[in-house]
Amino acid sequence: MVFSQSTALIGLILNLIIAIFAFKKGLLNAGGTVAAIIVGELVFSFGGWTWLAVLIFFFVSSNFFTHYRKREKASVQKEFAK
């Protein structure tokens, strides 16, 4: 994909929407939101829709598995805490 200003603008708007949504849901803190916008913008501008989809899949799946069975993980963590 060739870099263009219109692609960069579309990527910026799309990444702003995704990052602000994740921030409001508590999935990202302020620093993570800024980093997500920058990384997402670079990935979309130079990689296109395919690579942005891969990045979004990684973000969604990592958040899912972080929160998956949270109660069981907390009880195990208490057992192994020093």
Helices and strands as residue ranges (DSSP letters): H 5-24, H 30-47, H 49-67, H 70-80
